[in-house]
Amino acid sequence: MDSRLLMSGCVQTPVEEEHVHPESIQPCLHPPRAGRRLTGHTPLHSRQQSNRGFGRPAQFAQGKTIRNGNATHRWGVVLAGGDGVRLRPLTRFLCGDDRPKQFCPLLGDGTLLRDCLQRAERSIASDQILLPLTRAHRGYYQPDLAGHPCHRIVQPSNRGTAPAVLYPLLRICKMDRDAMVAILPCDHYYSEERLFTVALESAFAVAESRPKSVVLLGARPKHPEVEYGWIEVGDAVDNSHHDTYFVTGFAEKPALPVAERLLRSGALWNTFVMVGHVSAFLDMALASVPGLLLTLDSIANHPYGSANETHIDDDVYDHLASTDFSRQVLAQSANRLIALGLGDMEWNDLGDPNRVISTLLQRDGEVPHWAKRWCTQGENQHAAGACTSVAVA
């Protein structure tokens, strides 16, 4: 099949699949000029809140500025639809059921989801945050989100991170073509919340000055971890933005010799926190997963649900293959990415019991009572190294 070019202002994206008709998302592929102030925007489609999806958030509709002059165009997507299979032995021990880790109070009194919402709300208005969730988890997320003004997007099943990222982006695009969007996984740990906010604000600034690029936050590695994704970096971007680098490639869960090489080379751990203009995200997806993007766009045009919650039909997801955003979008678009160092802090994806116990020990010097019971009641084969330290602490 012959390649076609989508000409959309200054965006020029090759589309390989003959059946793809990207006209419906062309309005979203117009990034603003670098340096342009993202203010005074009139929404593309004004909607009253109804059972056909969510309308303009109240603060946005009233023109209420949140953090700074550009903040009305800031949006967030907090990824909360994962199944948490790797951590299930620990979460089942703690909560007595199979809830995913984001709905568990692993690090304190609040759940990881509530912690992440608070993290996002330091930079983004709470009613401009979208939460992709999974229907089977309703009994777990409803208590956490009771009364919260974020908008829930309920997926019929978990089909990987790509649909969970792209559908909210398409919905945001139809509301605000000048949107600057932050994508945040909801189940990670940062030792210095203040420094995380500084880094996220810096990412917004870089993305606003380079609207064709997506900014990835990268954590400084402490050891050659083989269970994380790595960001390979090249030259510094410029002198105006500290600790920013052009991305040259990715390595997902590398073998130990490769991880050791990446550590020596100055590569970063991929936190999967991203900031960019909505068109920059969608342009990457159009180049790498056009069929998925257009399928999701067709249903984003006709949402159903309520003012606070959008539902996606089963028959759409029944025909979707699981798609990973890192592997199938970011890794195919490294030349469009900028890495920004997270700063002097510890980051952990809390992906297995050992990391959870280690994080509690590192943060507090000891662990809560439930973790001590976990380590002493025959469960510690899942966290042997960390539990050895618990016995000493």
BELJO-V841066 format. One record per residue. N is the residue number from 1. RES is the residue in one small letter. SS is DSSP state (hx for helix, st for strand, lp for the rest). PHI is phi in degrees with one decimal (NA if undefined). Layout:
n: {N & N}
res: {RES & RES}
ss: {SS & SS}
phi: {PHI & PHI}
This chain:
n: {1 & 2 & 3 & 4 & 5 & 6 & 7 & 8 & 9 & 10 & 11 & 12 & 13 & 14 & 15 & 16 & 17 & 18 & 19 & 20 & 21 & 22 & 23 & 24 & 25 & 26 & 27 & 28 & 29 & 30 & 31 & 32 & 33 & 34 & 35 & 36 & 37 & 38 & 39 & 40 & 41 & 42 & 43 & 44 & 45 & 46 & 47 & 48 & 49 & 50 & 51 & 52 & 53 & 54 & 55 & 56 & 57 & 58 & 59 & 60 & 61 & 62 & 63 & 64 & 65 & 66 & 67 & 68 & 69 & 70 & 71 & 72 & 73 & 74 & 75 & 76 & 77 & 78 & 79 & 80 & 81 & 82 & 83 & 84 & 85 & 86 & 87 & 88 & 89 & 90 & 91 & 92 & 93 & 94 & 95 & 96 & 97 & 98 & 99 & 100 & 101 & 102 & 103 & 104 & 105 & 106 & 107 & 108 & 109 & 110 & 111 & 112 & 113 & 114 & 115 & 116 & 117 & 118 & 119 & 120 & 121 & 122 & 123 & 124 & 125 & 126 & 127 & 128 & 129 & 130 & 131 & 132 & 133 & 134 & 135 & 136 & 137 & 138 & 139 & 140 & 141 & 142 & 143 & 144 & 145 & 146 & 147 & 148 & 149 & 150 & 151 & 152 & 153 & 154 & 155 & 156 & 157 & 158 & 159 & 160 & 161 & 162 & 163 & 164 & 165 & 166 & 167 & 168 & 169 & 170 & 171 & 172 & 173 & 174 & 175 & 176 & 177 & 178 & 179 & 180 & 181 & 182 & 183 & 184 & 185 & 186 & 187 & 188 & 189 & 190 & 191 & 192 & 193 & 194 & 195 & 196 & 197 & 198 & 199 & 200 & 201 & 202 & 203 & 204 & 205 & 206 & 207 & 208 & 209 & 210 & 211 & 212 & 213 & 214 & 215 & 216 & 217 & 218 & 219 & 220 & 221 & 222 & 223 & 224 & 225 & 226 & 227 & 228 & 229 & 230 & 231 & 232 & 233 & 234 & 235 & 236 & 237 & 238 & 239 & 240 & 241 & 242 & 243 & 244 & 245 & 246 & 247 & 248 & 249 & 250 & 251 & 252 & 253 & 254 & 255 & 256 & 257 & 258 & 259 & 260 & 261 & 262 & 263 & 264 & 265 & 266 & 267 & 268 & 269 & 270 & 271 & 272 & 273 & 274 & 275 & 276 & 277 & 278 & 279 & 280 & 281 & 282 & 283 & 284 & 285 & 286 & 287 & 288 & 289 & 290 & 291 & 292 & 293 & 294 & 295 & 296 & 297 & 298 & 299 & 300 & 301 & 302 & 303 & 304 & 305 & 306 & 307 & 308 & 309 & 310 & 311 & 312 & 313 & 314 & 315 & 316 & 317 & 318 & 319 & 320 & 321 & 322 & 323 & 324 & 325 & 326 & 327 & 328 & 329 & 330 & 331 & 332 & 333 & 334 & 335 & 336 & 337 & 338 & 339 & 340 & 341 & 342 & 343 & 344 & 345 & 346 & 347 & 348 & 349 & 350 & 351 & 352 & 353 & 354 & 355 & 356 & 357 & 358 & 359 & 360 & 361 & 362 & 363 & 364 & 365 & 366 & 367 & 368 & 369 & 370 & 371 & 372 & 373 & 374 & 375 & 376 & 377 & 378 & 379 & 380 & 381 & 382 & 383 & 384 & 385 & 386 & 387 & 388 & 389 & 390 & 391 & 392 & 393}
res: {m & d & s & r & l & l & m & s & g & c & v & q & t & p & v & e & e & e & h & v & h & p & e & s & i & q & p & c & l & h & p & p & r & a & g & r & r & l & t & g & h & t & p & l & h & s & r & q & q & s & n & r & g & f & g & r & p & a & q & f & a & q & g & k & t & i & r & n & g & n & a & t & h & r & w & g & v & v & l & a & g & g & d & g & v & r & l & r & p & l & t & r & f & l & c & g & d & d & r & p & k & q & f & c & p & l & l & g & d & g & t & l & l & r & d & c & l & q & r & a & e & r & s & i & a & s & d & q & i & l & l & p & l & t & r & a & h & r & g & y & y & q & p & d & l & a & g & h & p & c & h & r & i & v & q & p & s & n & r & g & t & a & p & a & v & l & y & p & l & l & r & i & c & k & m & d & r & d & a & m & v & a & i & l & p & c & d & h & y & y & s & e & e & r & l & f & t & v & a & l & e & s & a & f & a & v & a & e & s & r & p & k & s & v & v & l & l & g & a & r & p & k & h & p & e & v & e & y & g & w & i & e & v & g & d & a & v & d & n & s & h & h & d & t & y & f & v & t & g & f & a & e & k & p & a & l & p & v & a & e & r & l & l & r & s & g & a & l & w & n & t & f & v & m & v & g & h & v & s & a & f & l & d & m & a & l & a & s & v & p & g & l & l & l & t & l & d & s & i & a & n & h & p & y & g & s & a & n & e & t & h & i & d & d & d & v & y & d & h & l & a & s & t & d & f & s & r & q & v & l & a & q & s & a & n & r & l & i & a & l & g & l & g & d & m & e & w & n & d & l & g & d & p & n & r & v & i & s & t & l & l & q & r & d & g & e & v & p & h & w & a & k & r & w & c & t & q & g & e & n & q & h & a & a & g & a & c & t & s & v & a & v & a}
ss: {lp & lp & lp & st & st & st & st & st & lp & lp & st & st & st & st & st & lp & lp & lp & lp & lp & lp & hx & hx & hx & hx & hx & hx & hx & lp & lp & lp & lp & lp & lp & lp & lp & lp & lp & lp & lp & lp & lp & lp & lp & lp & lp & lp & lp & lp & st & lp & lp & st & lp & lp & lp & lp & hx & hx & hx & hx & lp & lp & lp & lp & lp & lp & lp & lp & lp & hx & hx & hx & st & st & st & st & st & st & lp & lp & lp & lp & lp & lp & lp & lp & hx & hx & hx & hx & hx & hx & hx & hx & lp & lp & lp & lp & lp & hx & hx & hx & lp & lp & lp & lp & lp & lp & lp & lp & hx & hx & hx & hx & hx & hx & hx & hx & hx & hx & lp & lp & lp & lp & hx & hx & hx & st & st & st & st & st & st & hx & hx & hx & hx & hx & hx & hx & hx & hx & hx & hx & lp & lp & lp & lp & lp & st & st & st & st & st & lp & lp & lp & lp & lp & hx & hx & hx & hx & hx & hx & hx & hx & hx & hx & hx & hx & hx & hx & hx & lp & lp & lp & lp & st & st & st & st & st & st & lp & lp & lp & st & st & lp & lp & hx & hx & hx & hx & hx & hx & hx & hx & hx & hx & hx & hx & hx & hx & hx & hx & hx & lp & lp & lp & lp & st & st & st & st & st & st & st & lp & lp & lp & lp & lp & lp & lp & lp & st & st & st & st & st & st & st & st & lp & lp & lp & lp & lp & lp & lp & st & st & st & st & st & st & st & st & st & lp & lp & lp & hx & hx & hx & hx & hx & hx & hx & hx & hx & hx & lp & lp & st & st & st & st & st & st & st & st & st & st & hx & hx & hx & hx & hx & hx & hx & hx & hx & hx & hx & lp & hx & hx & hx & hx & hx & hx & hx & hx & hx & hx & hx & lp & lp & lp & st & st & lp & lp & lp & st & st & st & lp & lp & hx & hx & hx & hx & hx & lp & lp & lp & lp & lp & lp & hx & hx & hx & hx & lp & hx & hx & hx & lp & hx & hx & hx & st & st & st & st & st & lp & lp & lp & lp & lp & st & st & lp & lp & lp & lp & hx & hx & hx & hx & hx & hx & hx & hx & hx & hx & hx & hx & lp & lp & lp & lp & hx & hx & hx & hx & hx & hx & hx & hx & lp & lp & lp & hx & hx & hx & lp & hx & hx & hx & hx & hx & hx & hx & hx & hx & lp}
phi: {NA & -73.2 & -74.2 & -121.3 & -110.8 & -88.9 & -96.6 & -137.0 & 64.0 & -91.0 & -98.1 & -134.4 & -118.1 & -72.1 & -120.4 & -88.8 & -93.2 & -63.8 & -83.3 & -78.7 & -123.6 & -82.8 & -58.2 & -67.6 & -105.7 & -55.5 & -59.5 & -85.1 & -105.0 & -125.1 & -68.2 & -70.9 & -64.8 & -57.2 & 88.8 & -68.9 & -76.8 & -90.5 & -133.5 & 69.9 & -82.9 & -100.9 & -59.7 & -64.9 & -130.1 & -77.9 & -130.2 & -77.5 & -64.4 & -158.2 & -82.6 & -104.9 & 114.9 & -94.1 & -90.5 & -65.0 & -58.2 & -58.2 & -63.1 & -67.5 & -62.4 & -86.7 & 72.7 & -76.2 & -83.3 & -99.0 & -94.4 & -156.9 & -61.3 & -98.0 & -69.6 & -66.1 & -101.2 & -89.3 & -131.3 & -132.6 & -123.9 & -101.6 & -77.5 & -135.0 & -105.1 & -70.0 & -94.0 & 61.4 & -66.0 & -63.1 & -97.2 & -59.2 & -55.8 & -76.0 & -67.1 & -65.5 & -63.6 & -74.7 & -108.1 & 80.8 & -149.8 & -99.2 & -64.2 & -66.1 & -62.5 & -66.2 & -104.1 & -115.6 & -85.3 & -71.9 & -113.8 & 171.8 & -77.3 & -94.3 & -74.9 & -61.0 & -62.7 & -63.1 & -59.8 & -70.6 & -60.6 & -62.9 & -62.7 & -67.9 & -70.5 & -72.1 & -124.1 & -134.3 & -60.6 & -62.0 & -87.8 & -117.9 & -112.7 & -108.9 & -119.4 & -72.4 & -127.4 & -118.2 & -54.9 & -63.7 & -95.0 & -53.3 & -64.4 & -91.5 & -86.6 & -58.4 & -62.5 & -66.8 & -103.2 & -56.6 & 81.0 & -82.6 & -80.8 & -61.8 & -101.4 & -92.9 & -115.1 & -96.8 & -85.3 & -67.5 & -161.2 & -87.0 & -116.0 & 89.9 & -77.6 & -64.6 & -61.5 & -67.1 & -84.4 & -75.2 & -61.7 & -59.7 & -61.7 & -64.3 & -64.6 & -63.3 & -57.7 & -72.8 & -93.6 & -153.3 & -72.9 & -98.0 & -64.3 & -106.2 & -119.2 & -106.7 & -105.9 & -130.3 & -64.6 & -94.8 & -126.7 & -113.4 & -119.7 & -127.6 & -72.4 & -126.9 & -63.8 & -62.1 & -68.5 & -61.7 & -62.0 & -59.0 & -64.9 & -65.8 & -62.3 & -63.4 & -63.6 & -60.1 & -63.5 & -65.0 & -65.5 & -69.1 & -82.2 & -131.3 & -68.9 & -89.7 & -108.8 & -110.9 & -98.9 & -107.7 & -82.1 & -118.8 & -90.6 & -69.8 & -71.3 & -101.7 & -160.9 & -79.8 & -69.0 & -99.6 & -104.0 & -105.3 & -86.3 & -118.4 & -105.5 & -88.0 & -117.9 & -117.3 & -69.0 & -63.9 & -70.2 & -169.3 & -81.0 & -81.4 & -127.6 & -68.9 & 59.2 & -119.4 & -141.2 & -71.9 & -87.2 & -109.6 & 174.6 & -131.0 & -136.5 & -99.7 & 48.2 & -74.7 & -64.1 & -56.2 & -60.2 & -69.1 & -62.2 & -65.1 & -65.6 & -62.9 & -60.9 & -66.6 & -81.5 & 91.8 & -65.1 & -116.2 & -74.0 & -84.6 & -79.9 & 67.2 & -86.2 & -132.9 & -136.9 & -171.4 & -64.7 & -56.1 & -70.0 & -65.9 & -61.7 & -69.0 & -65.9 & -60.9 & -66.8 & -63.9 & -78.1 & -112.0 & -133.3 & -62.9 & -63.4 & -62.4 & -61.7 & -71.2 & -61.5 & -67.6 & -63.1 & -64.9 & -88.7 & -66.1 & -72.2 & -135.3 & -73.0 & -139.2 & 148.2 & -139.2 & -62.9 & -108.0 & -150.8 & -110.3 & -112.3 & -105.9 & -64.9 & -60.3 & -65.4 & -69.8 & -72.3 & -58.7 & -105.8 & -96.2 & -79.4 & -64.6 & -133.0 & -96.9 & -66.5 & -64.2 & -73.0 & -102.5 & -122.6 & -61.4 & -64.1 & -87.2 & -133.2 & -57.2 & -69.2 & -100.0 & -110.3 & -126.0 & -98.3 & -124.2 & -65.7 & -74.6 & 102.0 & -84.3 & -152.7 & -91.2 & -127.5 & -149.9 & -86.7 & 51.7 & -81.4 & -146.9 & -57.2 & -59.5 & -68.9 & -64.6 & -63.4 & -61.5 & -64.5 & -61.7 & -64.6 & -64.9 & -76.9 & -112.4 & 83.5 & -152.8 & -123.5 & -66.8 & -59.0 & -63.2 & -71.1 & -63.6 & -64.3 & -57.6 & -75.4 & -112.0 & -111.6 & 81.9 & -94.4 & -75.3 & -63.9 & -83.4 & -146.5 & -59.7 & -62.3 & -66.5 & -68.8 & -61.0 & -68.7 & -61.9 & -62.9 & -83.5 & -64.9}
